[in-house]
Amino acid sequence: MAYETRTLGETIRARRRAAGLSQEQLAEEARVSVGTIRKLEQEAGHARVETLHQIARVLGVSTSALFAPGSPLPVEEDGRNRQLLAQLRRVLMPPVGIATTEEPADLGQAEPLPEIRRRIEDGLKLYQADRYDSVARMLPGLLRSAEAATVAAAEEGRDQREAALVRVHALQLAGKYLTQVRQYDMAYQALVEGIRLARELEETLTAVTGVTGLCWLLIRQDRFDEAENLAATTAERIEPRLSSASPGQLAAWGELCLRAAAAAVRNNRPDVATEARRMAATAASAIGQEHEDFYSHWSRFGPVTVQLKAVEDLALAGDARGVLRRVDDGLLSRSAMRKVGRPSAMTVNRHRLDVAWAHVALGSTQDAMDELERIRRTAGTWMQHQPRARDVMRDILATRKRSLTKEMREMAAHLGIA
């Protein structure tokens, strides 16, 4: 039976009937309301990807199989972001005409390569500290300097490889930041250009870092099939020998396995996700601790990171009790983290959002608020860029029977919820 040309509602209805389920049965097994199923089938509502994942799991199909082509919904143009990021867009996406040679951009004076590398490291620290405004301000000049250094090195016939690598790392920083703030068109441009340059240099591990970032971008765009395939095929090509691989090689491979698992679990392919998680755990165990090196892999990686991502799977499956059972358990305990190190702040905060979701799913709205407040105190700017945070807050507001507390009103305002 062909479903490709059907709308989302038609596809769900056809799949449900083929499975012999009523709307009530599908709702019960997917842990959603009957009203949600009815609205979806009547094209009267919009579903979160998590909801579609739960429905797909019951119907025995991939989440991607439910997606339907169509014209995007009208949205208000984001003129503010367009203005704020105009310089960065100009650097990453210059106009291209039909002439074989275009007027070269004014890149300014080439800086010494050690200075550019220092600025990249400063930018990474700003990014990790959630100082996104500062990163946005520095990136246009940093990217111009890196390109100017590449041009100068080619003209002078020296340091060409080092200059090209510096430019790759500047592009990867831009891709990391732009994906985080959901500017996907520019993020794609930065990451793909970085991968291309790294491949030309035959710097495999550096190219893999870009691929890991690109997989993250694809997952955020709900392109699960493509993300899983890209991560899995790349991981297969670089699978290291555990006995002799460096921590950076193990981490790069392990991160790709995590990306493959993340895409597969969202796409209702649990067996694939389990195997990918197992390989990531193997890499993490071989390293033995949380490892961070921007120049060899995308983010901090190690045993705790792998465990947190496994808990994320429980949240995606709608297992709120399972999520709460794993809080501070085993490798996630404070004592264990003192031994093997802490994962990145972003990984921890994503986990805390899953914990907040689990609390509200079980009716503990105050516990959920406590988690959100904790994240806001340490990563308030990061939180504003997380749809998961807004979803949790909307669930709190929807289940609140009494008038809102002051902290609820302030949190809703912080997250831009009317």
N, C-alpha and C positions, 0 to 999 in steps of 0.2 A: 504494500500500500504506500503511495507517495504522499508525503506530508510537506514537501519543500515549498509548495506555492500557497500553502494555507497560512492564515493568520495565527497568532499565538493562541487565541481562544479556540479556533477551529482545531488546531493541532492537539491541544489538551483534551478537548471533548472527544476527538477521534481516538486518541491513545487510551483515554479512560474507558470508553465503550469497548475498545478492542480487548482491554484487560478485564472486562466484565465487572467494572466497579461503578457504583452510584456516586453521585457527588458527595454524599455524606460519608461513604466508605473511603473515598480518596482523601477527603479532608481529615478524617480520623487517623488514617495511616500516615499521612504527611504531616500531621501535627499542626494543621492550620484550620482556620474557621471555614465552615461551609460557605459563608458569605464571600470569603476570598475566592474560593473555587468558582462560585457563581459569577462574580464580577469578572474574573479572568475569562471565563467561557463566553460571557456576553460582551467582551471587549470594553467593559465599563470600569476597569481598574488597572493599576500598574503594580507589578510585583517586584519585590527585591530579588536579586539573583539567588540569595539564600533560600527564598521561598520556592523558586523554580527548581533549585537543586533538590529540595525535599520532595517536591512533586515528581520530578524525574526519577528519583530513587524508587519511589513506590511503583511507578509505571515501568521501571526496568529499562530506561533509555538514558542516553547521555543528556546532560543539561543542554548542551549545544543543539540537540535534536529538537528542542522546543523553541529555539529562537527563530523568529520569522522575519523575512525582509520587509522593508516598508520605509516610507518617508519618516524622517525623525520628527518628533513632536516640536512645535514651535517653542522657542525659548527666548528670553530677553537677552539681547546682545550685551556681552560683558565689556563695555567700553572702558571701564576702569582698569581691568587687567591688560587690555590692549595697549593702553597708554603707558602703564607701568613697565611693560615688557617690550616696548617698541625698540629700544636699543639692542636688546638681546636678540630679538627676532631679526633685526637688520644684519647682525653679525652671522647668525646661523642660517638664515634663509634669504640671501641677497637676491635681487631681481636678476633674471637670466633672459637674454634676448636671442636673436637668431644669428648675431655676428659670431665669427669664430673666436674673436678676442673681444672681451668686454673691458671697459675702463676699470683698471684695478682699484680696489678699495684703498683708502688711506689708512694703513695699519699703524702708522706712527713709527717711532724709533724702536728698534729691536733691543730688548733688555738681555742681560746675561742670563743664561739658562738656569744657573743656581737660584737667581732671584725669582724667576718665573715658577720654579718648582716650590720655592718657599711660599709663594703666594697661593699655589694650589693647595698646599698643606694647611695654610691659614683658612682658605675657603672651606676645606673639609671640616675643620674644627668649628667654624661658624655654622655649617650645615648640621653637624652633630649636636650643636647647642641650640638648634631650632631658631637661629637668627636668620630667618629667610630673607628679610629685607636687606640685610648686609650682604648676603650671598648674591641676591639679584643685582645689587649695585656694583659689585666687584666683577661679576662674570663677563660683561661686555669687554671691559678693558683687558681682562685676563686672556680671553680668547683672541683678541686682536694681537696682544703681545706674543702669544704662543705661535700664531700664524706668521707674524713678522719675523720671529726668530727662525722659523722654518724657511722662509724666503731668503733671509740673510745667510743662513747656513748653506743653502744651495748655491747662492751667488759666490760665496767665499770658498766653497769646496771643502768645508770642514765641519765637524760636529753635526753632520746631517742626520745621522741616526738618532743621536741624543735629542736633537731639536724636534724630530718627528715624534719621538716617544713623549716628550713633554706636551706636545700638542694633543696627542691621544689622551693623556691623563687629564688635561684641561677639558676636553670634550666629554670624558666620562664623568667628571665632576658636574658638568652642566647637565648631562643626561640624568644623573642621580637626582639633582635638585629639581629639574623640570618634571620628572615623573612624580616626585613627591607632591608637588603643587598642582599636579594634574594638567600640565600644559603638554599634552601628548604629542602634538605635531612637532614641536621644537625638540622634545625629548627624543623622539624617533630620529630626527635629523642628526642630533648630536651623537647618539649611540651608534647609528649605522655608519656615520663617517669615521668614528673612532675605530670601529671594528674593521672597516676597509683599510685604514692606514696601518693598523696593527698586523693585519694579514699580509700587507705588502712588505712589512718589516720582518715577517716570519716570527713575530712575537706571539706565539700561540696562547700563552697564559694571559697576556694582556688582552688579546682578542676575546678570550673566554670570559673575562671580566665584563666586557661590553655585552656579550651574548647573555650573561646572567641578568644584567640590567634590562636588556630587551625582553627577556622572558617575563620579568616583573611587569613591564609596561603592557605586554600582551595579556597577561592575566587581569590587569586592571581594566582592560578594554573588553573583558569577557571573551577573549579569543583563546579558549581553553585548548582546543585541538592543536592549534599552531604552537602555543606555548609549550605544551607537553612534548610535541614532536621535536621542536627545536632544542629543548633542554635535554631530552633523552638521547637524541642522536649526537649532540655535542659531548655529552657525558661519556657516551660509548667510545668516542674518538680519543678522549684524553684520559680514559681510566688509568690511574697510576698503579705502579707496583707498590703495595703497601709497605713493604719492608725497606724500600729505598727512597720513597717520595718525600719531598720537603713538606713542611706544614702548609706552605702556600699552595702547593699542587693538590694536596689532600683537601684543603678548604675549597679551592676552586671547583674540584670535582663534586665535593659534598654539597656545595651551594646549588649546582646544577641539578643534583638529585632532589634537593628540596623544592626547586622550582617545578620539576616534573611532577613531584608528589602534590604540590599545591594546585597545579592545573588539573591533575587527574581527579583529585578528591572533589573539586568544584564541578567537575564534569561527570560525576557519578561513575567513576571508574575506580572503585575502592581497592581492587586487587593490584592494579598498577600502582596506585598511591602507596600501598603497603610495601611493595617491593622497593619502590624508590626511597621511601623512608628508611627501610632496612639498610640500603646502600649508604645513605647519608649518615646513619648511625655508625656504620663501619668506619667511614672516614673520620667521624668525630672521635670515635674510640681510639683510632690510630694516632690522632693528634694528642688526645688526653686532656685538653684544656681549651678554653675559648681563645681563639687566635684572630688577630686583626692585622692586616697589612693592605692598605689601599692599593698598592702597586702590584699585588699578586692576586687579589680576589675582592669581591664586591663589598662585603660587610664582615662583621665579627661572626665567627663560626666556631662551633664546638659542641660538646655533649649537651649543655643546657639549652642552647639554641634549638637543637634537634628535638629535645623533649618538649619545649614550648610549642614548636610547630605541630607536634603530634597532638597536643591538647587543642590546638586550633582546629584540627580535624574533627574533634568531638563537638566543638561549637558549630561547625558547618553541618554536622549530621543532626543538630538539634538536641544533643545530649547534654542538657544543662547540669544534671546531677553528676555526670562524668567529669565535666569541667571543674566543678567545685571539689570533687574528690581529689583532683590532682594538684590543687593549690598548695604550695609549700610542701609537696610530697617528693621524696627521693631526691633526684638531682635538682629539683626546684626549691629545695629548702635553703635557708640562709647558710647553714653550715656547709652544705655541698658547694654552694657558689663561692664560698671563701676558699675552697680547695681548687676548684677548676676554673674560677673566674665568672664574671657576670656577662651575659650577652649584651648586645647593644641596647641603648635606652629605647629605641624605636621598637625593637622586638619585645622588650618587657612591657612597654605601654600597649602594644597591640594585644598582648596576653591579658593585660588588665581590662581592656575593653571587652574581651571575651568573658572575663569573670563578671563584669558589670552586666553583660547580656544575660548570663546564666542566672544571676540574682533576680533580675526583673522577670525573666521567664518563669521563675518559681514563686513570683509574687513578693519578693523582698526588695521593694523599691528603695528603701532607705539604705540598704547595703549597696545597691547599685549606685545610688547618689554618692555614697562615700567613696566608691571606686572612681567615679568621674571627678570628684573634687580632688582626689589624690593626683590624678593625671593632670588636672588643670594647674595645680600648684607647681608641678615640675616640668610640664610640657604643654603649656596653654596654647602656644602658637601651633605646634604640631597637631594638637587635638582639633583645631578649627579646620584642618584639611582632611579630617577623617569622616567619611560618610557613616562608618560604623558608630561613631560617637553620637552623631545626630539621630541615627536609627534607635539607639538605646534610649536617648533622651525622649524621643517621640513616644516610645513604648511606655516610658515612665509617665509621661503626661496623659497618655491614653488610658492607663490603668488607675490613675489617681482619682479616688472617689471624693476626697475633700479638697478644699481650696489649696492652691499651690503655696509651698513654703517660699521664703525669700531666696534660699539657695537654689531652688528649682527655677524660679524666675530668672535669677542671675545666670544660671547655667544655660537656660534656653536662649537668653540674649547673647551669651558668649558664643554659642554655636550657630547663631543666626536663625533660630527657629521662632517664627512669629507666634 
